[in-house]
Amino acid sequence: MPEDQQSPQPELSEFKGKPVLRIPLVDNPSPETPWHWLAFGKNKAKAIVKYFEAIKKFADE
Protein backbone atom coordinates (compact mmCIF):
# COMPACT_ATOMS: atom_id res chain seq x y z
CA MET A 1 0.00 0.00 0.00
CA PRO A 2 1.51 3.37 -0.94
CA GLU A 3 2.51 5.59 1.97
CA ASP A 4 0.28 8.48 0.87
CA GLN A 5 -2.83 6.26 0.90
CA GLN A 6 -4.40 5.64 4.31
CA SER A 7 -6.32 2.51 5.14
CA PRO A 8 -10.06 3.01 5.69
CA GLN A 9 -10.96 4.04 9.22
CA PRO A 10 -14.08 3.57 11.35
CA GLU A 11 -16.41 6.54 11.25
CA LEU A 12 -19.14 7.87 13.47
CA SER A 13 -22.45 8.61 11.80
CA GLU A 14 -26.08 8.87 12.77
CA PHE A 15 -29.14 6.73 12.10
CA LYS A 16 -32.59 7.88 13.20
CA GLY A 17 -30.98 10.45 15.47
CA LYS A 18 -28.76 7.96 17.30
CA PRO A 19 -24.97 7.55 17.02
CA VAL A 20 -23.70 4.65 14.94
CA LEU A 21 -20.16 3.39 14.44
CA ARG A 22 -19.38 2.20 10.90
CA ILE A 23 -16.40 -0.10 10.40
CA PRO A 24 -15.19 -0.76 6.83
CA LEU A 25 -15.26 -4.41 5.72
CA VAL A 26 -13.41 -3.92 2.40
CA ASP A 27 -10.20 -2.12 1.42
CA ASN A 28 -11.83 0.67 -0.56
CA PRO A 29 -15.34 1.15 0.90
CA SER A 30 -17.94 3.28 -0.79
CA PRO A 31 -19.90 5.41 1.68
CA GLU A 32 -23.14 4.59 -0.15
CA THR A 33 -22.68 0.79 -0.34
CA PRO A 34 -24.14 -0.80 2.84
CA TRP A 35 -22.35 -4.15 2.54
CA HIS A 36 -18.98 -2.35 2.60
CA TRP A 37 -19.64 -1.43 6.25
CA LEU A 38 -20.43 -3.07 9.59
CA ALA A 39 -22.62 -0.59 11.47
CA PHE A 40 -23.80 -0.82 15.06
CA GLY A 41 -24.99 1.33 17.94
CA LYS A 42 -23.94 1.59 21.56
CA ASN A 43 -25.73 -1.57 22.79
CA LYS A 44 -23.98 -3.78 20.24
CA ALA A 45 -20.69 -1.98 20.90
CA LYS A 46 -21.02 -2.78 24.62
CA ALA A 47 -21.67 -6.45 23.81
CA ILE A 48 -18.64 -6.55 21.50
CA VAL A 49 -16.43 -5.08 24.23
CA LYS A 50 -17.82 -7.52 26.80
CA TYR A 51 -17.12 -10.55 24.59
CA PHE A 52 -14.05 -9.24 22.75
CA GLU A 53 -11.81 -12.19 23.69
CA ALA A 54 -14.36 -14.73 22.37
CA ILE A 55 -14.75 -12.74 19.14
CA LYS A 56 -10.98 -12.49 18.73
CA LYS A 57 -10.57 -16.24 19.30
CA PHE A 58 -13.33 -16.97 16.75
CA ALA A 59 -11.69 -14.70 14.14
CA ASP A 60 -8.30 -16.40 14.61
CA GLU A 61 -9.66 -19.94 14.06
PDBQT receptor file of N, H, CA, C and O in Angstrom, charges set to zero:
ATOM      1  N   MET A   1       0.859  -1.179   0.000  1.00  0.00    +0.000 N 
ATOM      2  CA  MET A   1       0.000   0.000   0.000  1.00  0.00    +0.000 C 
ATOM      3  C   MET A   1       0.898   1.233   0.000  1.00  0.00    +0.000 C 
ATOM      4  O   MET A   1       1.795   1.330   0.838  1.00  0.00    +0.000 OA
ATOM      5  N   PRO A   2       0.687   2.166  -0.902  1.00  0.00    +0.000 N 
ATOM      6  CA  PRO A   2       1.509   3.371  -0.938  1.00  0.00    +0.000 C 
ATOM      7  C   PRO A   2       1.387   4.156   0.365  1.00  0.00    +0.000 C 
ATOM      8  O   PRO A   2       0.354   4.139   1.034  1.00  0.00    +0.000 OA
ATOM      9  N   GLU A   3       2.490   4.850   0.704  1.00  0.00    +0.000 N 
ATOM     10  H   GLU A   3       3.329   4.864   0.161  1.00  0.00    +0.000 HD
ATOM     11  CA  GLU A   3       2.511   5.585   1.965  1.00  0.00    +0.000 C 
ATOM     12  C   GLU A   3       1.500   6.713   2.017  1.00  0.00    +0.000 C 
ATOM     13  O   GLU A   3       0.987   7.024   3.092  1.00  0.00    +0.000 OA
ATOM     14  N   ASP A   4       1.193   7.345   0.868  1.00  0.00    +0.000 N 
ATOM     15  H   ASP A   4       1.609   7.093  -0.005  1.00  0.00    +0.000 HD
ATOM     16  CA  ASP A   4       0.276   8.484   0.871  1.00  0.00    +0.000 C 
ATOM     17  C   ASP A   4      -1.187   8.049   0.976  1.00  0.00    +0.000 C 
ATOM     18  O   ASP A   4      -2.065   8.884   1.197  1.00  0.00    +0.000 OA
ATOM     19  N   GLN A   5      -1.454   6.758   0.821  1.00  0.00    +0.000 N 
ATOM     20  H   GLN A   5      -0.741   6.080   0.642  1.00  0.00    +0.000 HD
ATOM     21  CA  GLN A   5      -2.826   6.260   0.897  1.00  0.00    +0.000 C 
ATOM     22  C   GLN A   5      -3.068   5.646   2.277  1.00  0.00    +0.000 C 
ATOM     23  O   GLN A   5      -2.357   4.728   2.687  1.00  0.00    +0.000 OA
ATOM     24  N   GLN A   6      -4.079   6.158   2.992  1.00  0.00    +0.000 N 
ATOM     25  H   GLN A   6      -4.657   6.903   2.659  1.00  0.00    +0.000 HD
ATOM     26  CA  GLN A   6      -4.403   5.635   4.312  1.00  0.00    +0.000 C 
ATOM     27  C   GLN A   6      -5.405   4.500   4.190  1.00  0.00    +0.000 C 
ATOM     28  O   GLN A   6      -6.222   4.468   3.269  1.00  0.00    +0.000 OA
ATOM     29  N   SER A   7      -5.328   3.572   5.130  1.00  0.00    +0.000 N 
ATOM     30  H   SER A   7      -4.665   3.598   5.877  1.00  0.00    +0.000 HD
ATOM     31  CA  SER A   7      -6.325   2.510   5.143  1.00  0.00    +0.000 C 
ATOM     32  C   SER A   7      -7.642   3.087   5.649  1.00  0.00    +0.000 C 
ATOM     33  O   SER A   7      -7.642   4.057   6.406  1.00  0.00    +0.000 OA
ATOM     34  N   PRO A   8      -8.753   2.503   5.240  1.00  0.00    +0.000 N 
ATOM     35  CA  PRO A   8     -10.059   3.009   5.685  1.00  0.00    +0.000 C 
ATOM     36  C   PRO A   8     -10.164   2.953   7.206  1.00  0.00    +0.000 C 
ATOM     37  O   PRO A   8      -9.649   2.031   7.839  1.00  0.00    +0.000 OA
ATOM     38  N   GLN A   9     -10.819   3.924   7.773  1.00  0.00    +0.000 N 
ATOM     39  H   GLN A   9     -11.237   4.673   7.260  1.00  0.00    +0.000 HD
ATOM     40  CA  GLN A   9     -10.963   4.041   9.217  1.00  0.00    +0.000 C 
ATOM     41  C   GLN A   9     -12.434   3.960   9.618  1.00  0.00    +0.000 C 
ATOM     42  O   GLN A   9     -13.314   4.303   8.828  1.00  0.00    +0.000 OA
ATOM     43  N   PRO A  10     -12.701   3.510  10.837  1.00  0.00    +0.000 N 
ATOM     44  CA  PRO A  10     -14.078   3.567  11.345  1.00  0.00    +0.000 C 
ATOM     45  C   PRO A  10     -14.565   5.012  11.367  1.00  0.00    +0.000 C 
ATOM     46  O   PRO A  10     -13.776   5.944  11.521  1.00  0.00    +0.000 OA
ATOM     47  N   GLU A  11     -15.864   5.181  11.213  1.00  0.00    +0.000 N 
ATOM     48  H   GLU A  11     -16.505   4.424  11.088  1.00  0.00    +0.000 HD
ATOM     49  CA  GLU A  11     -16.407   6.538  11.248  1.00  0.00    +0.000 C 
ATOM     50  C   GLU A  11     -17.696   6.560  12.058  1.00  0.00    +0.000 C 
ATOM     51  O   GLU A  11     -18.469   5.602  12.064  1.00  0.00    +0.000 OA
ATOM     52  N   LEU A  12     -17.901   7.666  12.732  1.00  0.00    +0.000 N 
ATOM     53  H   LEU A  12     -17.273   8.444  12.727  1.00  0.00    +0.000 HD
ATOM     54  CA  LEU A  12     -19.141   7.874  13.470  1.00  0.00    +0.000 C 
ATOM     55  C   LEU A  12     -20.156   8.502  12.537  1.00  0.00    +0.000 C 
ATOM     56  O   LEU A  12     -19.833   9.426  11.791  1.00  0.00    +0.000 OA
ATOM     57  N   SER A  13     -21.375   8.005  12.577  1.00  0.00    +0.000 N 
ATOM     58  H   SER A  13     -21.637   7.254  13.183  1.00  0.00    +0.000 HD
ATOM     59  CA  SER A  13     -22.448   8.611  11.799  1.00  0.00    +0.000 C 
ATOM     60  C   SER A  13     -23.702   8.565  12.658  1.00  0.00    +0.000 C 
ATOM     61  O   SER A  13     -23.640   8.302  13.859  1.00  0.00    +0.000 OA
ATOM     62  N   GLU A  14     -24.828   8.820  12.033  1.00  0.00    +0.000 N 
ATOM     63  H   GLU A  14     -24.878   9.033  11.057  1.00  0.00    +0.000 HD
ATOM     64  CA  GLU A  14     -26.080   8.872  12.771  1.00  0.00    +0.000 C 
ATOM     65  C   GLU A  14     -27.156   8.132  11.988  1.00  0.00    +0.000 C 
ATOM     66  O   GLU A  14     -27.209   8.208  10.761  1.00  0.00    +0.000 OA
ATOM     67  N   PHE A  15     -28.011   7.418  12.710  1.00  0.00    +0.000 N 
ATOM     68  H   PHE A  15     -27.968   7.356  13.707  1.00  0.00    +0.000 HD
ATOM     69  CA  PHE A  15     -29.141   6.728  12.103  1.00  0.00    +0.000 C 
ATOM     70  C   PHE A  15     -30.347   6.958  12.995  1.00  0.00    +0.000 C 
ATOM     71  O   PHE A  15     -30.333   6.595  14.172  1.00  0.00    +0.000 OA
ATOM     72  N   LYS A  16     -31.374   7.549  12.448  1.00  0.00    +0.000 N 
ATOM     73  H   LYS A  16     -31.385   7.844  11.492  1.00  0.00    +0.000 HD
ATOM     74  CA  LYS A  16     -32.593   7.879  13.199  1.00  0.00    +0.000 C 
ATOM     75  C   LYS A  16     -32.275   8.658  14.476  1.00  0.00    +0.000 C 
ATOM     76  O   LYS A  16     -32.872   8.427  15.527  1.00  0.00    +0.000 OA
ATOM     77  N   GLY A  17     -31.332   9.576  14.361  1.00  0.00    +0.000 N 
ATOM     78  H   GLY A  17     -30.847   9.763  13.507  1.00  0.00    +0.000 HD
ATOM     79  CA  GLY A  17     -30.985  10.448  15.473  1.00  0.00    +0.000 C 
ATOM     80  C   GLY A  17     -30.086   9.841  16.535  1.00  0.00    +0.000 C 
ATOM     81  O   GLY A  17     -29.819  10.479  17.554  1.00  0.00    +0.000 OA
ATOM     82  N   LYS A  18     -29.613   8.617  16.315  1.00  0.00    +0.000 N 
ATOM     83  H   LYS A  18     -29.830   8.099  15.488  1.00  0.00    +0.000 HD
ATOM     84  CA  LYS A  18     -28.756   7.959  17.302  1.00  0.00    +0.000 C 
ATOM     85  C   LYS A  18     -27.372   7.716  16.698  1.00  0.00    +0.000 C 
ATOM     86  O   LYS A  18     -27.251   7.485  15.495  1.00  0.00    +0.000 OA
ATOM     87  N   PRO A  19     -26.326   7.769  17.535  1.00  0.00    +0.000 N 
ATOM     88  CA  PRO A  19     -24.968   7.554  17.019  1.00  0.00    +0.000 C 
ATOM     89  C   PRO A  19     -24.755   6.108  16.590  1.00  0.00    +0.000 C 
ATOM     90  O   PRO A  19     -25.240   5.170  17.223  1.00  0.00    +0.000 OA
ATOM     91  N   VAL A  20     -24.014   5.958  15.496  1.00  0.00    +0.000 N 
ATOM     92  H   VAL A  20     -23.619   6.720  14.983  1.00  0.00    +0.000 HD
ATOM     93  CA  VAL A  20     -23.701   4.649  14.937  1.00  0.00    +0.000 C 
ATOM     94  C   VAL A  20     -22.226   4.647  14.560  1.00  0.00    +0.000 C 
ATOM     95  O   VAL A  20     -21.722   5.625  14.007  1.00  0.00    +0.000 OA
ATOM     96  N   LEU A  21     -21.542   3.562  14.854  1.00  0.00    +0.000 N 
ATOM     97  H   LEU A  21     -21.951   2.768  15.302  1.00  0.00    +0.000 HD
ATOM     98  CA  LEU A  21     -20.158   3.387  14.439  1.00  0.00    +0.000 C 
ATOM     99  C   LEU A  21     -20.160   2.506  13.200  1.00  0.00    +0.000 C 
ATOM    100  O   LEU A  21     -20.764   1.433  13.190  1.00  0.00    +0.000 OA
ATOM    101  N   ARG A  22     -19.479   2.969  12.152  1.00  0.00    +0.000 N 
ATOM    102  H   ARG A  22     -18.989   3.840  12.160  1.00  0.00    +0.000 HD
ATOM    103  CA  ARG A  22     -19.383   2.204  10.902  1.00  0.00    +0.000 C 
ATOM    104  C   ARG A  22     -17.938   1.775  10.709  1.00  0.00    +0.000 C 
ATOM    105  O   ARG A  22     -17.031   2.607  10.670  1.00  0.00    +0.000 OA
ATOM    106  N   ILE A  23     -17.732   0.460  10.589  1.00  0.00    +0.000 N 
ATOM    107  H   ILE A  23     -18.468  -0.216  10.620  1.00  0.00    +0.000 HD
ATOM    108  CA  ILE A  23     -16.399  -0.102  10.399  1.00  0.00    +0.000 C 
ATOM    109  C   ILE A  23     -16.320  -0.660   8.981  1.00  0.00    +0.000 C 
ATOM    110  O   ILE A  23     -17.179  -1.447   8.584  1.00  0.00    +0.000 OA
ATOM    111  N   PRO A  24     -15.297  -0.265   8.203  1.00  0.00    +0.000 N 
ATOM    112  CA  PRO A  24     -15.186  -0.760   6.830  1.00  0.00    +0.000 C 
ATOM    113  C   PRO A  24     -14.846  -2.251   6.797  1.00  0.00    +0.000 C 
ATOM    114  O   PRO A  24     -14.020  -2.730   7.575  1.00  0.00    +0.000 OA
ATOM    115  N   LEU A  25     -15.497  -2.976   5.885  1.00  0.00    +0.000 N 
ATOM    116  H   LEU A  25     -16.168  -2.587   5.253  1.00  0.00    +0.000 HD
ATOM    117  CA  LEU A  25     -15.256  -4.410   5.722  1.00  0.00    +0.000 C 
ATOM    118  C   LEU A  25     -14.400  -4.720   4.500  1.00  0.00    +0.000 C 
ATOM    119  O   LEU A  25     -13.922  -5.845   4.353  1.00  0.00    +0.000 OA
ATOM    120  N   VAL A  26     -14.201  -3.741   3.622  1.00  0.00    +0.000 N 
ATOM    121  H   VAL A  26     -14.589  -2.828   3.741  1.00  0.00    +0.000 HD
ATOM    122  CA  VAL A  26     -13.414  -3.916   2.402  1.00  0.00    +0.000 C 
ATOM    123  C   VAL A  26     -12.317  -2.855   2.368  1.00  0.00    +0.000 C 
ATOM    124  O   VAL A  26     -12.358  -1.888   3.129  1.00  0.00    +0.000 OA
ATOM    125  N   ASP A  27     -11.336  -3.040   1.483  1.00  0.00    +0.000 N 
ATOM    126  H   ASP A  27     -11.303  -3.826   0.865  1.00  0.00    +0.000 HD
ATOM    127  CA  ASP A  27     -10.197  -2.123   1.415  1.00  0.00    +0.000 C 
ATOM    128  C   ASP A  27     -10.556  -0.726   0.937  1.00  0.00    +0.000 C 
ATOM    129  O   ASP A  27     -10.000   0.258   1.426  1.00  0.00    +0.000 OA
ATOM    130  N   ASN A  28     -11.469  -0.628  -0.004  1.00  0.00    +0.000 N 
ATOM    131  H   ASN A  28     -11.921  -1.427  -0.401  1.00  0.00    +0.000 HD
ATOM    132  CA  ASN A  28     -11.829   0.674  -0.561  1.00  0.00    +0.000 C 
ATOM    133  C   ASN A  28     -13.345   0.848  -0.473  1.00  0.00    +0.000 C 
ATOM    134  O   ASN A  28     -14.031   0.748  -1.490  1.00  0.00    +0.000 OA
ATOM    135  N   PRO A  29     -13.883   1.108   0.730  1.00  0.00    +0.000 N 
ATOM    136  CA  PRO A  29     -15.337   1.146   0.896  1.00  0.00    +0.000 C 
ATOM    137  C   PRO A  29     -15.977   2.378   0.277  1.00  0.00    +0.000 C 
ATOM    138  O   PRO A  29     -15.426   3.478   0.319  1.00  0.00    +0.000 OA
ATOM    139  N   SER A  30     -17.136   2.169  -0.289  1.00  0.00    +0.000 N 
ATOM    140  H   SER A  30     -17.584   1.275  -0.324  1.00  0.00    +0.000 HD
ATOM    141  CA  SER A  30     -17.939   3.280  -0.793  1.00  0.00    +0.000 C 
ATOM    142  C   SER A  30     -18.905   3.687   0.311  1.00  0.00    +0.000 C 
ATOM    143  O   SER A  30     -19.570   2.828   0.890  1.00  0.00    +0.000 OA
ATOM    144  N   PRO A  31     -18.997   4.975   0.615  1.00  0.00    +0.000 N 
ATOM    145  CA  PRO A  31     -19.897   5.415   1.684  1.00  0.00    +0.000 C 
ATOM    146  C   PRO A  31     -21.357   5.048   1.447  1.00  0.00    +0.000 C 
ATOM    147  O   PRO A  31     -22.129   4.938   2.399  1.00  0.00    +0.000 OA
ATOM    148  N   GLU A  32     -21.741   4.860   0.192  1.00  0.00    +0.000 N 
ATOM    149  H   GLU A  32     -21.114   4.949  -0.582  1.00  0.00    +0.000 HD
ATOM    150  CA  GLU A  32     -23.139   4.589  -0.146  1.00  0.00    +0.000 C 
ATOM    151  C   GLU A  32     -23.450   3.105  -0.331  1.00  0.00    +0.000 C 
ATOM    152  O   GLU A  32     -24.591   2.757  -0.636  1.00  0.00    +0.000 OA
ATOM    153  N   THR A  33     -22.468   2.225  -0.155  1.00  0.00    +0.000 N 
ATOM    154  H   THR A  33     -21.541   2.507   0.093  1.00  0.00    +0.000 HD
ATOM    155  CA  THR A  33     -22.684   0.791  -0.339  1.00  0.00    +0.000 C 
ATOM    156  C   THR A  33     -22.759   0.116   1.026  1.00  0.00    +0.000 C 
ATOM    157  O   THR A  33     -21.731  -0.049   1.684  1.00  0.00    +0.000 OA
ATOM    158  N   PRO A  34     -23.963  -0.281   1.468  1.00  0.00    +0.000 N 
ATOM    159  CA  PRO A  34     -24.139  -0.797   2.837  1.00  0.00    +0.000 C 
ATOM    160  C   PRO A  34     -23.286  -2.021   3.169  1.00  0.00    +0.000 C 
ATOM    161  O   PRO A  34     -22.802  -2.140   4.295  1.00  0.00    +0.000 OA
ATOM    162  N   TRP A  35     -23.090  -2.938   2.206  1.00  0.00    +0.000 N 
ATOM    163  H   TRP A  35     -23.483  -2.842   1.291  1.00  0.00    +0.000 HD
ATOM    164  CA  TRP A  35     -22.352  -4.152   2.543  1.00  0.00    +0.000 C 
ATOM    165  C   TRP A  35     -20.851  -3.906   2.677  1.00  0.00    +0.000 C 
ATOM    166  O   TRP A  35     -20.115  -4.821   3.050  1.00  0.00    +0.000 OA
ATOM    167  N   HIS A  36     -20.381  -2.701   2.384  1.00  0.00    +0.000 N 
ATOM    168  H   HIS A  36     -20.978  -1.958   2.081  1.00  0.00    +0.000 HD
ATOM    169  CA  HIS A  36     -18.981  -2.348   2.603  1.00  0.00    +0.000 C 
ATOM    170  C   HIS A  36     -18.708  -2.012   4.068  1.00  0.00    +0.000 C 
ATOM    171  O   HIS A  36     -17.553  -1.840   4.460  1.00  0.00    +0.000 OA
ATOM    172  N   TRP A  37     -19.761  -1.919   4.876  1.00  0.00    +0.000 N 
ATOM    173  H   TRP A  37     -20.699  -2.059   4.557  1.00  0.00    +0.000 HD
ATOM    174  CA  TRP A  37     -19.641  -1.434   6.250  1.00  0.00    +0.000 C 
ATOM    175  C   TRP A  37     -20.340  -2.347   7.250  1.00  0.00    +0.000 C 
ATOM    176  O   TRP A  37     -21.370  -2.945   6.939  1.00  0.00    +0.000 OA
ATOM    177  N   LEU A  38     -19.777  -2.453   8.452  1.00  0.00    +0.000 N 
ATOM    178  H   LEU A  38     -18.940  -1.967   8.705  1.00  0.00    +0.000 HD
ATOM    179  CA  LEU A  38     -20.429  -3.071   9.593  1.00  0.00    +0.000 C 
ATOM    180  C   LEU A  38     -20.835  -1.912  10.489  1.00  0.00    +0.000 C 
ATOM    181  O   LEU A  38     -19.976  -1.190  10.996  1.00  0.00    +0.000 OA
ATOM    182  N   ALA A  39     -22.126  -1.728  10.686  1.00  0.00    +0.000 N 
ATOM    183  H   ALA A  39     -22.823  -2.314  10.274  1.00  0.00    +0.000 HD
ATOM    184  CA  ALA A  39     -22.618  -0.594  11.474  1.00  0.00    +0.000 C 
ATOM    185  C   ALA A  39     -23.360  -1.097  12.704  1.00  0.00    +0.000 C 
ATOM    186  O   ALA A  39     -24.135  -2.050  12.631  1.00  0.00    +0.000 OA
ATOM    187  N   PHE A  40     -23.112  -0.444  13.837  1.00  0.00    +0.000 N 
ATOM    188  H   PHE A  40     -22.481   0.331  13.897  1.00  0.00    +0.000 HD
ATOM    189  CA  PHE A  40     -23.801  -0.817  15.061  1.00  0.00    +0.000 C 
ATOM    190  C   PHE A  40     -23.842   0.355  16.027  1.00  0.00    +0.000 C 
ATOM    191  O   PHE A  40     -23.033   1.280  15.955  1.00  0.00    +0.000 OA
ATOM    192  N   GLY A  41     -24.807   0.287  16.933  1.00  0.00    +0.000 N 
ATOM    193  H   GLY A  41     -25.464  -0.464  16.992  1.00  0.00    +0.000 HD
ATOM    194  CA  GLY A  41     -24.993   1.328  17.935  1.00  0.00    +0.000 C 
ATOM    195  C   GLY A  41     -24.304   0.974  19.246  1.00  0.00    +0.000 C 
ATOM    196  O   GLY A  41     -23.512   0.034  19.318  1.00  0.00    +0.000 OA
ATOM    197  N   LYS A  42     -24.621   1.740  20.272  1.00  0.00    +0.000 N 
ATOM    198  H   LYS A  42     -25.265   2.503  20.214  1.00  0.00    +0.000 HD
ATOM    199  CA  LYS A  42     -23.944   1.586  21.562  1.00  0.00    +0.000 C 
ATOM    200  C   LYS A  42     -24.221   0.246  22.231  1.00  0.00    +0.000 C 
ATOM    201  O   LYS A  42     -23.316  -0.320  22.844  1.00  0.00    +0.000 OA
ATOM    202  N   ASN A  43     -25.438  -0.280  22.135  1.00  0.00    +0.000 N 
ATOM    203  H   ASN A  43     -26.173   0.180  21.637  1.00  0.00    +0.000 HD
ATOM    204  CA  ASN A  43     -25.732  -1.566  22.787  1.00  0.00    +0.000 C 
ATOM    205  C   ASN A  43     -24.900  -2.693  22.195  1.00  0.00    +0.000 C 
ATOM    206  O   ASN A  43     -24.346  -3.509  22.931  1.00  0.00    +0.000 OA
ATOM    207  N   LYS A  44     -24.807  -2.744  20.870  1.00  0.00    +0.000 N 
ATOM    208  H   LYS A  44     -25.257  -2.081  20.271  1.00  0.00    +0.000 HD
ATOM    209  CA  LYS A  44     -23.984  -3.785  20.243  1.00  0.00    +0.000 C 
ATOM    210  C   LYS A  44     -22.508  -3.547  20.533  1.00  0.00    +0.000 C 
ATOM    211  O   LYS A  44     -21.751  -4.502  20.713  1.00  0.00    +0.000 OA
ATOM    212  N   ALA A  45     -22.092  -2.286  20.581  1.00  0.00    +0.000 N 
ATOM    213  H   ALA A  45     -22.707  -1.511  20.435  1.00  0.00    +0.000 HD
ATOM    214  CA  ALA A  45     -20.695  -1.975  20.900  1.00  0.00    +0.000 C 
ATOM    215  C   ALA A  45     -20.346  -2.480  22.301  1.00  0.00    +0.000 C 
ATOM    216  O   ALA A  45     -19.261  -3.022  22.511  1.00  0.00    +0.000 OA
ATOM    217  N   LYS A  46     -21.251  -2.308  23.250  1.00  0.00    +0.000 N 
ATOM    218  H   LYS A  46     -22.132  -1.868  23.079  1.00  0.00    +0.000 HD
ATOM    219  CA  LYS A  46     -21.017  -2.783  24.618  1.00  0.00    +0.000 C 
ATOM    220  C   LYS A  46     -20.906  -4.306  24.647  1.00  0.00    +0.000 C 
ATOM    221  O   LYS A  46     -20.072  -4.852  25.370  1.00  0.00    +0.000 OA
ATOM    222  N   ALA A  47     -21.735  -4.989  23.872  1.00  0.00    +0.000 N 
ATOM    223  H   ALA A  47     -22.413  -4.545  23.285  1.00  0.00    +0.000 HD
ATOM    224  CA  ALA A  47     -21.671  -6.452  23.811  1.00  0.00    +0.000 C 
ATOM    225  C   ALA A  47     -20.355  -6.905  23.182  1.00  0.00    +0.000 C 
ATOM    226  O   ALA A  47     -19.753  -7.879  23.634  1.00  0.00    +0.000 OA
ATOM    227  N   ILE A  48     -19.910  -6.206  22.147  1.00  0.00    +0.000 N 
ATOM    228  H   ILE A  48     -20.399  -5.415  21.779  1.00  0.00    +0.000 HD
ATOM    229  CA  ILE A  48     -18.639  -6.549  21.499  1.00  0.00    +0.000 C 
ATOM    230  C   ILE A  48     -17.490  -6.390  22.487  1.00  0.00    +0.000 C 
ATOM    231  O   ILE A  48     -16.613  -7.251  22.559  1.00  0.00    +0.000 OA
ATOM    232  N   VAL A  49     -17.486  -5.307  23.241  1.00  0.00    +0.000 N 
ATOM    233  H   VAL A  49     -18.198  -4.607  23.182  1.00  0.00    +0.000 HD
ATOM    234  CA  VAL A  49     -16.433  -5.080  24.231  1.00  0.00    +0.000 C 
ATOM    235  C   VAL A  49     -16.469  -6.170  25.300  1.00  0.00    +0.000 C 
ATOM    236  O   VAL A  49     -15.426  -6.685  25.704  1.00  0.00    +0.000 OA
ATOM    237  N   LYS A  50     -17.660  -6.516  25.749  1.00  0.00    +0.000 N 
ATOM    238  H   LYS A  50     -18.507  -6.098  25.421  1.00  0.00    +0.000 HD
ATOM    239  CA  LYS A  50     -17.818  -7.522  26.799  1.00  0.00    +0.000 C 
ATOM    240  C   LYS A  50     -17.280  -8.883  26.355  1.00  0.00    +0.000 C 
ATOM    241  O   LYS A  50     -16.667  -9.602  27.144  1.00  0.00    +0.000 OA
ATOM    242  N   TYR A  51     -17.513  -9.230  25.093  1.00  0.00    +0.000 N 
ATOM    243  H   TYR A  51     -18.012  -8.646  24.452  1.00  0.00    +0.000 HD
ATOM    244  CA  TYR A  51     -17.119 -10.548  24.588  1.00  0.00    +0.000 C 
ATOM    245  C   TYR A  51     -15.979 -10.471  23.582  1.00  0.00    +0.000 C 
ATOM    246  O   TYR A  51     -15.874 -11.318  22.695  1.00  0.00    +0.000 OA
ATOM    247  N   PHE A  52     -15.128  -9.464  23.714  1.00  0.00    +0.000 N 
ATOM    248  H   PHE A  52     -15.214  -8.775  24.434  1.00  0.00    +0.000 HD
ATOM    249  CA  PHE A  52     -14.048  -9.238  22.753  1.00  0.00    +0.000 C 
ATOM    250  C   PHE A  52     -13.129 -10.449  22.622  1.00  0.00    +0.000 C 
ATOM    251  O   PHE A  52     -12.775 -10.834  21.507  1.00  0.00    +0.000 OA
ATOM    252  N   GLU A  53     -12.738 -11.053  23.739  1.00  0.00    +0.000 N 
ATOM    253  H   GLU A  53     -13.026 -10.741  24.645  1.00  0.00    +0.000 HD
ATOM    254  CA  GLU A  53     -11.814 -12.192  23.686  1.00  0.00    +0.000 C 
ATOM    255  C   GLU A  53     -12.418 -13.366  22.917  1.00  0.00    +0.000 C 
ATOM    256  O   GLU A  53     -11.711 -14.023  22.153  1.00  0.00    +0.000 OA
ATOM    257  N   ALA A  54     -13.702 -13.641  23.101  1.00  0.00    +0.000 N 
ATOM    258  H   ALA A  54     -14.276 -13.107  23.722  1.00  0.00    +0.000 HD
ATOM    259  CA  ALA A  54     -14.357 -14.731  22.368  1.00  0.00    +0.000 C 
ATOM    260  C   ALA A  54     -14.427 -14.410  20.877  1.00  0.00    +0.000 C 
ATOM    261  O   ALA A  54     -14.235 -15.292  20.040  1.00  0.00    +0.000 OA
ATOM    262  N   ILE A  55     -14.700 -13.153  20.549  1.00  0.00    +0.000 N 
ATOM    263  H   ILE A  55     -14.855 -12.437  21.230  1.00  0.00    +0.000 HD
ATOM    264  CA  ILE A  55     -14.755 -12.740  19.141  1.00  0.00    +0.000 C 
ATOM    265  C   ILE A  55     -13.371 -12.858  18.512  1.00  0.00    +0.000 C 
ATOM    266  O   ILE A  55     -13.233 -13.346  17.391  1.00  0.00    +0.000 OA
ATOM    267  N   LYS A  56     -12.358 -12.415  19.229  1.00  0.00    +0.000 N 
ATOM    268  H   LYS A  56     -12.470 -12.019  20.140  1.00  0.00    +0.000 HD
ATOM    269  CA  LYS A  56     -10.982 -12.486  18.726  1.00  0.00    +0.000 C 
ATOM    270  C   LYS A  56     -10.571 -13.941  18.491  1.00  0.00    +0.000 C 
ATOM    271  O   LYS A  56      -9.965 -14.259  17.468  1.00  0.00    +0.000 OA
ATOM    272  N   LYS A  57     -10.899 -14.821  19.435  1.00  0.00    +0.000 N 
ATOM    273  H   LYS A  57     -11.392 -14.563  20.266  1.00  0.00    +0.000 HD
ATOM    274  CA  LYS A  57     -10.573 -16.241  19.295  1.00  0.00    +0.000 C 
ATOM    275  C   LYS A  57     -11.286 -16.833  18.078  1.00  0.00    +0.000 C 
ATOM    276  O   LYS A  57     -10.689 -17.593  17.316  1.00  0.00    +0.000 OA
ATOM    277  N   PHE A  58     -12.556 -16.488  17.896  1.00  0.00    +0.000 N 
ATOM    278  H   PHE A  58     -13.041 -15.871  18.514  1.00  0.00    +0.000 HD
ATOM    279  CA  PHE A  58     -13.329 -16.970  16.753  1.00  0.00    +0.000 C 
ATOM    280  C   PHE A  58     -12.702 -16.507  15.436  1.00  0.00    +0.000 C 
ATOM    281  O   PHE A  58     -12.612 -17.287  14.489  1.00  0.00    +0.000 OA
ATOM    282  N   ALA A  59     -12.273 -15.255  15.369  1.00  0.00    +0.000 N 
ATOM    283  H   ALA A  59     -12.347 -14.621  16.139  1.00  0.00    +0.000 HD
ATOM    284  CA  ALA A  59     -11.691 -14.704  14.144  1.00  0.00    +0.000 C 
ATOM    285  C   ALA A  59     -10.353 -15.360  13.808  1.00  0.00    +0.000 C 
ATOM    286  O   ALA A  59      -9.991 -15.467  12.637  1.00  0.00    +0.000 OA
ATOM    287  N   ASP A  60      -9.619 -15.799  14.829  1.00  0.00    +0.000 N 
ATOM    288  H   ASP A  60      -9.913 -15.712  15.781  1.00  0.00    +0.000 HD
ATOM    289  CA  ASP A  60      -8.302 -16.402  14.612  1.00  0.00    +0.000 C 
ATOM    290  C   ASP A  60      -8.372 -17.871  14.220  1.00  0.00    +0.000 C 
ATOM    291  O   ASP A  60      -7.373 -18.433  13.772  1.00  0.00    +0.000 OA
ATOM    292  N   GLU A  61      -9.531 -18.506  14.380  1.00  0.00    +0.000 N 
ATOM    293  H   GLU A  61     -10.343 -18.049  14.744  1.00  0.00    +0.000 HD
ATOM    294  CA  GLU A  61      -9.657 -19.938  14.064  1.00  0.00    +0.000 C 
ATOM    295  C   GLU A  61      -9.569 -20.176  12.584  1.00  0.00    +0.000 C 
ATOM    296  O   GLU A  61      -9.655 -21.320  12.136  1.00  0.00    +0.000 OA
TER     297      GLU A  61
